[in-house]
Amino acid sequence: MKYYIIAGEASGDLHAANLMKALKKVDPKADFRFWGGDLMATEGGTPVKHYRDLAFMGFAEVIMNLRTILGNISFCKEDIKKFDPDVIIFVDYPGFNLRIAKWARKEGYKTHFYISPQIWAWKENRIKDIQRDIDEMYVILPFEKDFYEEKHSYDVHFVGHPLIDAIAHRPPVNVEKFKAENGLDERPVIALLPGSRKQEIVKMLETMLSVTDDFKEYQFVIAGAPSQEPEFYQQFIKKKNVHLVMNKTYDVLGVATAALVTSGTATLETALFKVPEVVCYKGNFISYQIAKRVINLDYISLVNLIMDREVVKELIQSEFNKKNLKKELQKILSEAHREKMFADYYELEQKLGGTGASEKTAELIFKKITD
C-alpha cells in the first residue's frame, strides 16, 4: 500500500516515525512519501519537505508567512496527485492538514487523522470540517474520546499515547558515560527544554538561564532541538555551569533531577520520564492576547489537562520571570514536593492507556484501507 504522511513538527516526526515502523510490520510492502523530519527518514520512503520549513508559531507569525504557507498547500496537493496514495495520514498540525484533508476528500482519497487537533481547547467549530473530511480519527488523550463521541456524536479510536512507547522502549541512560561524553561534571542536572522553534527559544531561554547563579550546586543542560543548529544556542551560553547537548532530549531527561519546560508535548514527555518540572510559556504579545480570548482552558500543560488538576506549576507570560522561576524550581527540588509529584506522574501514566499506541493505530489503518 502507498501511504502519504504529513507531520509538521518535531513531535509529529517522532510519532509518525513510530507509526511507520508499525505499519511496516502489518504491511511489509508499505511505500511511504512524507512531510516530516529526520526520524521519519530513518524508516525509509521518500521525504518531500522537512518540518523545520513549515513551523510558524502564533497568529502574528502565521499572517507574516501566509504566502509561504499557501505555496506549500498548493505544492502538497500536486505532490499527492502524482503519488496517488491508498491513504493520506495526517499527524496533528491541523492548520495545514485540515486544509489538505478538505481537498483530498473531494478528490476521493482516504483520509485518516492520527493525533487529534486540540479542538477541545479552541476552534471547536472545526468539528464540522473533521466530520466532513476525515474518514477515521485516532485520538491519544482519554478525554478526547468522550469529547468527540458524547458531545459531537463522531466515532473515534482511542489508541493510547505513543509517547509511552517511545519512552518505555528506550534503554536506561548510563549517567556517568553521558556526563563524560558531554563535558558534564558530577553535579546533578537541571534540564532546560526551551522549545523547538527559534522564536520561542529566544523568548524562553534567557529567562530560564537567569536562575543559574542561584543554583550553583547544579549544572544546567539545554536540550538542543534537532530543528536548530548548535551555533544558534551559543549566544545564550555565558556561564560555566550551562551546557548544550544537541538532539538528545530523552537522554537529557534520563539524567535530569528537575526540568524547566516550555509548554507543549515536552511537558508530557518530562512527566513520563518522572522528572519534576516547571512549565513555562511566553509568546508574542499580540498572539498571546488573541489566544487568551479564544482558548477556554484551565491549564496549558498536557499534564494538568489530563489530570484535570494542577500537578505541575505553570508560569505563563508575565508570571514567567526570574523571581517566580527561582521559587518554583526550589520547590520541585525539595524531597516532599518531589514525592507527591512522582505519585501524580504514575497516576497520569495509567490514565494514558499503557503501551502499544503505534501498533494499534497501524493495525486499524491497514484494516480500514484493505477492507
DAQUI-V40793 format. One record per residue. N is the residue number from 1. NEAR is the number of other C-alpha atoms within 8 Angstrom. Layout:
[[N | NEAR] [N | NEAR]]
This chain:
[[1 | 8] [2 | 11] [3 | 13] [4 | 12] [5 | 14] [6 | 12] [7 | 15] [8 | 16] [9 | 13] [10 | 12] [11 | 7] [12 | 13] [13 | 15] [14 | 10] [15 | 12] [16 | 12] [17 | 13] [18 | 10] [19 | 12] [20 | 11] [21 | 9] [22 | 11] [23 | 14] [24 | 10] [25 | 7] [26 | 9] [27 | 9] [28 | 7] [29 | 6] [30 | 10] [31 | 8] [32 | 11] [33 | 13] [34 | 13] [35 | 13] [36 | 19] [37 | 12] [38 | 7] [39 | 9] [40 | 13] [41 | 12] [42 | 7] [43 | 9] [44 | 7] [45 | 9] [46 | 8] [47 | 10] [48 | 8] [49 | 8] [50 | 11] [51 | 13] [52 | 9] [53 | 6] [54 | 9] [55 | 9] [56 | 7] [57 | 8] [58 | 10] [59 | 9] [60 | 9] [61 | 9] [62 | 10] [63 | 7] [64 | 6] [65 | 9] [66 | 8] [67 | 6] [68 | 7] [69 | 9] [70 | 8] [71 | 8] [72 | 8] [73 | 11] [74 | 8] [75 | 8] [76 | 9] [77 | 11] [78 | 8] [79 | 8] [80 | 10] [81 | 7] [82 | 6] [83 | 7] [84 | 7] [85 | 11] [86 | 10] [87 | 12] [88 | 13] [89 | 12] [90 | 13] [91 | 16] [92 | 13] [93 | 12] [94 | 7] [95 | 6] [96 | 8] [97 | 12] [98 | 11] [99 | 9] [100 | 11] [101 | 11] [102 | 11] [103 | 9] [104 | 12] [105 | 12] [106 | 7] [107 | 6] [108 | 6] [109 | 11] [110 | 11] [111 | 15] [112 | 14] [113 | 13] [114 | 12] [115 | 10] [116 | 12] [117 | 7] [118 | 6] [119 | 11] [120 | 8] [121 | 9] [122 | 9] [123 | 8] [124 | 8] [125 | 7] [126 | 8] [127 | 9] [128 | 7] [129 | 11] [130 | 9] [131 | 9] [132 | 7] [133 | 11] [134 | 13] [135 | 8] [136 | 9] [137 | 13] [138 | 14] [139 | 15] [140 | 14] [141 | 11] [142 | 13] [143 | 7] [144 | 11] [145 | 14] [146 | 9] [147 | 10] [148 | 12] [149 | 11] [150 | 9] [151 | 7] [152 | 8] [153 | 7] [154 | 8] [155 | 8] [156 | 11] [157 | 9] [158 | 11] [159 | 13] [160 | 14] [161 | 13] [162 | 12] [163 | 8] [164 | 11] [165 | 12] [166 | 9] [167 | 10] [168 | 7] [169 | 6] [170 | 6] [171 | 4] [172 | 5] [173 | 8] [174 | 6] [175 | 7] [176 | 6] [177 | 7] [178 | 10] [179 | 11] [180 | 9] [181 | 7] [182 | 7] [183 | 6] [184 | 9] [185 | 6] [186 | 5] [187 | 7] [188 | 9] [189 | 12] [190 | 13] [191 | 15] [192 | 13] [193 | 12] [194 | 13] [195 | 11] [196 | 12] [197 | 10] [198 | 7] [199 | 7] [200 | 12] [201 | 11] [202 | 8] [203 | 10] [204 | 14] [205 | 11] [206 | 9] [207 | 11] [208 | 11] [209 | 7] [210 | 8] [211 | 11] [212 | 10] [213 | 6] [214 | 6] [215 | 8] [216 | 8] [217 | 6] [218 | 10] [219 | 14] [220 | 12] [221 | 13] [222 | 12] [223 | 15] [224 | 15] [225 | 10] [226 | 9] [227 | 8] [228 | 10] [229 | 7] [230 | 9] [231 | 6] [232 | 7] [233 | 10] [234 | 7] [235 | 7] [236 | 7] [237 | 8] [238 | 6] [239 | 5] [240 | 5] [241 | 9] [242 | 12] [243 | 11] [244 | 10] [245 | 12] [246 | 10] [247 | 8] [248 | 9] [249 | 11] [250 | 7] [251 | 9] [252 | 12] [253 | 12] [254 | 9] [255 | 9] [256 | 12] [257 | 11] [258 | 13] [259 | 15] [260 | 14] [261 | 14] [262 | 13] [263 | 11] [264 | 8] [265 | 8] [266 | 11] [267 | 15] [268 | 11] [269 | 9] [270 | 13] [271 | 12] [272 | 11] [273 | 9] [274 | 8] [275 | 13] [276 | 15] [277 | 15] [278 | 15] [279 | 14] [280 | 13] [281 | 12] [282 | 11] [283 | 10] [284 | 8] [285 | 6] [286 | 8] [287 | 11] [288 | 10] [289 | 8] [290 | 9] [291 | 8] [292 | 8] [293 | 7] [294 | 8] [295 | 8] [296 | 8] [297 | 6] [298 | 5] [299 | 9] [300 | 9] [301 | 12] [302 | 11] [303 | 12] [304 | 13] [305 | 11] [306 | 11] [307 | 9] [308 | 6] [309 | 6] [310 | 8] [311 | 9] [312 | 11] [313 | 9] [314 | 11] [315 | 12] [316 | 9] [317 | 8] [318 | 6] [319 | 7] [320 | 13] [321 | 8] [322 | 10] [323 | 6] [324 | 10] [325 | 13] [326 | 10] [327 | 8] [328 | 10] [329 | 11] [330 | 8] [331 | 8] [332 | 13] [333 | 11] [334 | 8] [335 | 7] [336 | 6] [337 | 10] [338 | 11] [339 | 8] [340 | 8] [341 | 11] [342 | 11] [343 | 8] [344 | 9] [345 | 11] [346 | 8] [347 | 8] [348 | 11] [349 | 11] [350 | 8] [351 | 8] [352 | 11] [353 | 10] [354 | 9] [355 | 10] [356 | 10] [357 | 12] [358 | 13] [359 | 10] [360 | 9] [361 | 12] [362 | 13] [363 | 10] [364 | 8] [365 | 9] [366 | 11] [367 | 8] [368 | 7] [369 | 9] [370 | 5] [371 | 4]]
